[in-house]
Amino acid sequence: MTAFQARGRNRSTDTAPARNAGTAPLGFAVVPRIDEATREAAKCRFDTLTKPQGALGRLEPLAAQVCAIQSTLKPVITRPVAIVFAADHGVADRGVSAYPRAVTEQMVKNFLSGGAAISVLAKLQGMKLWIVDAGVDGDCGKHPRLITAKIRRGTRDFVEQATMTPDECRNALRQGRAALERVTVSGTNTVILGEMGIGNTAASALLMHGMTGHQLADCVGRGTGLDDRGLARKRATLEAAAARRAPPSDPVELLTEFGGYEIAMLTGAVLAAAARRMLVLVDGFTVTVAAALAARMDPSALDYCVFGHCSAEHAHRALLAHLNVQPLLDVEMRLGEGTGAAIALSTVRAALALFIEMATFEGAGVSGKDS
Amino acid sequence: MTAFQARGRNRSTDTAPARNAGTAPLGFAVVPRIDEATREAAKCRFDTLTKPQGALGRLEPLAAQVCAIQSTLKPVITRPVAIVFAADHGVADRGVSAYPRAVTEQMVKNFLSGGAAISVLAKLQGMKLWIVDAGVDGDCGKHPRLITAKIRRGTRDFVEQATMTPDECRNALRQGRAALERVTVSGTNTVILGEMGIGNTAASALLMHGMTGHQLADCVGRGTGLDDRGLARKRATLEAAAARRAPPSDPVELLTEFGGYEIAMLTGAVLAAAARRMLVLVDGFTVTVAAALAARMDPSALDYCVFGHCSAEHAHRALLAHLNVQPLLDVEMRLGEGTGAAIALSTVRAALALFIEMATFEGAGVSGKDS
């Protein structure tokens, strides 16, 4: 049975409701279903390896997911890339972040010159690091790894108006896809997604509130490190925005109303990566919000996502639970940039190495359970 | 200030009670205190790096711990080795494991031929893997990476008598030290400790009960995958052992009464590694029990330990909490062999790379908080 047959057969016997009817929104390609037959075959193979059943814990379903994504029992991480989408937010002027908005531009330069956390981790993991200027309020200059896709110098302030126009939102979604496609070299099958944008946990909180229906207060956290007074100000600011306009249920309208350009591009990048059957390593709160938006647009997209870590940002744990997914790491990181996902790549690699290289009970002459 | 001065100064101003008074038990070298001045300097340096304060979460104290162990602000993992101590347990004949005791010997051969999980992970991490036959009930043969230190073909059954003689216990502790010293090549500063022994979570449960005072039932888990009936049998068996002899409070007596040869050797290896100022990556439940025993013999030993993961084995979480330590990974693994610690090494490496290579706010021209 070829992989294609496995996919086809699985699809034909699938009892889930039909989705998207062959067309995806905004001209995005429909995300193919992952190969459930291969996932099951991977699970069966794990039970033949020299270890008690299930003893590798969550590494087993993790490797099986990658098998299903790649539709093979020889899964491999090939030429992984990290992409950080950066943009500014109109609301940042209201003091919803511990840092001034100038830091977004400064950090883009730091990413490119190799001094930021994600720069260090990308090098450690052997990944190319790309930065996308999605809407930084400044001049990021030129650099071979900088993709300039600036929609505008920062979004509008959502307390007063929609952060972007519908055209800008659609454009940002498409630019996210274009960036993903540009950084994908021959064989790249894994992408780490990160973000940078002073004020973007404020936007993310409104988006989460709109998608999950969780109380807005429960979606708001300290971001880069707000003190109690700053947190109260952030909450009041977001309450004012939600009072101006109740969050729309349509994901694109929701993004248009409250989103950031980097968040819209991340959403487009998730959809594009999933459409290309790539493994998507999701970072923290804001990237998870983008993954959730992508899943609203095409539910199959979520099957391509591995959630690298649970951030210390207050609402991330609840959002992961809402998506019914479990993060790999939980070490109180809250930096963004893709750092949690970059570290988690090591765990994915370990899971795949174990799956491929371990001996079977039969091959190694090891007795099975209760034998 | 040299590293040596830093250590000396810290020690002289230390207000903790004097320990060991210059001699360690059983001829073990006294474990030196880790370098608290360097730990504090590392924490201060983290606050100068281009990220919000504390945003790397637990990676920050982790890197600072390694700095303190190595007494340098340029910490590095050099030539790490993994050592798996293997032995059999008399109690295994009472059906306290889902697997027959023959599996211990079979798995030793699997470790050496490269098919076991720890074999795969050691290769992935670039570590030499050593196996110590501490008391396997079988013939493990000869292999360049096998250290034969067999005390006896398995311990005695603790339901009926002490598992080892006092001489055997002291010998095993010393053999653990000898094995650690033998595998340490020039520059090795990091060791991953693992174990293999059908029945050893039963022994570990009694040891934990003796050390922590936790109810015995709370120290018992399913090990390699006991069903409900097997778990009830394991509990009853351990209750019988504890009824024969209340667990002694002295760690060496406790080991003598209920321990396994691999657990005693692990205890000796932890003490020896800490005495050499090595970073010790602790794996799951049984290795944590050994680390706890080592800490009973010399409390400073615990400062050299990083706990790689929290096992799905029931009692591990409570034991980690008792030791007041936090594991790095928590992905429901329960395989032993050192596998959780081996995967966690990637996180340690990431923490050190970030600490050493990230730019400072000043160097990168990034604005600080609220500036």
Boltz contact constraints between the chains, C-beta under 6 A:
constraints:
  - contact:
      token1: [A, 50]
      token2: [B, 110]
      max_distance: 6.0
  - contact:
      token1: [A, 50]
      token2: [B, 116]
      max_distance: 6.0
  - contact:
      token1: [A, 51]
      token2: [B, 117]
      max_distance: 6.0
  - contact:
      token1: [A, 51]
      token2: [B, 335]
      max_distance: 6.0
  - contact:
      token1: [A, 52]
      token2: [B, 224]
      max_distance: 6.0
  - contact:
      token1: [A, 52]
      token2: [B, 225]
      max_distance: 6.0
  - contact:
      token1: [A, 55]
      token2: [B, 334]
      max_distance: 6.0
  - contact:
      token1: [A, 55]
      token2: [B, 335]
      max_distance: 6.0
  - contact:
      token1: [A, 56]
      token2: [B, 333]
      max_distance: 6.0
  - contact:
      token1: [A, 57]
      token2: [B, 312]
      max_distance: 6.0
  - contact:
      token1: [A, 57]
      token2: [B, 331]
      max_distance: 6.0
  - contact:
      token1: [A, 57]
      token2: [B, 332]
      max_distance: 6.0
  - contact:
      token1: [A, 57]
      token2: [B, 333]
      max_distance: 6.0
  - contact:
      token1: [A, 58]
      token2: [B, 331]
      max_distance: 6.0
  - contact:
      token1: [A, 58]
      token2: [B, 332]
      max_distance: 6.0
  - contact:
      token1: [A, 98]
      token2: [B, 369]
      max_distance: 6.0
  - contact:
      token1: [A, 99]
      token2: [B, 369]
      max_distance: 6.0
  - contact:
      token1: [A, 100]
      token2: [B, 367]
      max_distance: 6.0
  - contact:
      token1: [A, 102]
      token2: [B, 367]
      max_distance: 6.0
  - contact:
      token1: [A, 103]
      token2: [B, 367]
      max_distance: 6.0
  - contact:
      token1: [A, 106]
      token2: [B, 366]
      max_distance: 6.0
  - contact:
      token1: [A, 110]
      token2: [B, 50]
      max_distance: 6.0
  - contact:
      token1: [A, 110]
      token2: [B, 359]
      max_distance: 6.0
  - contact:
      token1: [A, 110]
      token2: [B, 364]
      max_distance: 6.0
  - contact:
      token1: [A, 110]
      token2: [B, 366]
      max_distance: 6.0
  - contact:
      token1: [A, 115]
      token2: [B, 359]
      max_distance: 6.0
  - contact:
      token1: [A, 115]
      token2: [B, 364]
      max_distance: 6.0
  - contact:
      token1: [A, 116]
      token2: [B, 50]
      max_distance: 6.0
  - contact:
      token1: [A, 117]
      token2: [B, 51]
      max_distance: 6.0
  - contact:
      token1: [A, 117]
      token2: [B, 354]
      max_distance: 6.0
  - contact:
      token1: [A, 117]
      token2: [B, 358]
      max_distance: 6.0
  - contact:
      token1: [A, 120]
      token2: [B, 353]
      max_distance: 6.0
  - contact:
      token1: [A, 120]
      token2: [B, 354]
      max_distance: 6.0
  - contact:
      token1: [A, 120]
      token2: [B, 357]
      max_distance: 6.0
  - contact:
      token1: [A, 120]
      token2: [B, 358]
      max_distance: 6.0
  - contact:
      token1: [A, 124]
      token2: [B, 353]
      max_distance: 6.0
  - contact:
      token1: [A, 224]
      token2: [B, 52]
      max_distance: 6.0
  - contact:
      token1: [A, 225]
      token2: [B, 52]
      max_distance: 6.0
  - contact:
      token1: [A, 312]
      token2: [B, 57]
      max_distance: 6.0
  - contact:
      token1: [A, 331]
      token2: [B, 57]
      max_distance: 6.0
  - contact:
      token1: [A, 331]
      token2: [B, 58]
      max_distance: 6.0
  - contact:
      token1: [A, 332]
      token2: [B, 57]
      max_distance: 6.0
  - contact:
      token1: [A, 332]
      token2: [B, 58]
      max_distance: 6.0
  - contact:
      token1: [A, 333]
      token2: [B, 56]
      max_distance: 6.0
  - contact:
      token1: [A, 333]
      token2: [B, 57]
      max_distance: 6.0
  - contact:
      token1: [A, 334]
      token2: [B, 55]
      max_distance: 6.0
  - contact:
      token1: [A, 335]
      token2: [B, 51]
      max_distance: 6.0
  - contact:
      token1: [A, 335]
      token2: [B, 55]
      max_distance: 6.0
  - contact:
      token1: [A, 343]
      token2: [B, 350]
      max_distance: 6.0
  - contact:
      token1: [A, 346]
      token2: [B, 346]
      max_distance: 6.0
  - contact:
      token1: [A, 350]
      token2: [B, 343]
      max_distance: 6.0
  - contact:
      token1: [A, 353]
      token2: [B, 120]
      max_distance: 6.0
  - contact:
      token1: [A, 353]
      token2: [B, 124]
      max_distance: 6.0
  - contact:
      token1: [A, 354]
      token2: [B, 117]
      max_distance: 6.0
  - contact:
      token1: [A, 354]
      token2: [B, 120]
      max_distance: 6.0
  - contact:
      token1: [A, 357]
      token2: [B, 120]
      max_distance: 6.0
  - contact:
      token1: [A, 358]
      token2: [B, 117]
      max_distance: 6.0
  - contact:
      token1: [A, 358]
      token2: [B, 120]
      max_distance: 6.0
  - contact:
      token1: [A, 359]
      token2: [B, 115]
      max_distance: 6.0
  - contact:
      token1: [A, 364]
      token2: [B, 110]
      max_distance: 6.0
  - contact:
      token1: [A, 364]
      token2: [B, 115]
      max_distance: 6.0
  - contact:
      token1: [A, 366]
      token2: [B, 106]
      max_distance: 6.0
  - contact:
      token1: [A, 366]
      token2: [B, 110]
      max_distance: 6.0
  - contact:
      token1: [A, 367]
      token2: [B, 100]
      max_distance: 6.0
  - contact:
      token1: [A, 367]
      token2: [B, 102]
      max_distance: 6.0
  - contact:
      token1: [A, 367]
      token2: [B, 103]
      max_distance: 6.0
  - contact:
      token1: [A, 369]
      token2: [B, 98]
      max_distance: 6.0
  - contact:
      token1: [A, 369]
      token2: [B, 99]
      max_distance: 6.0
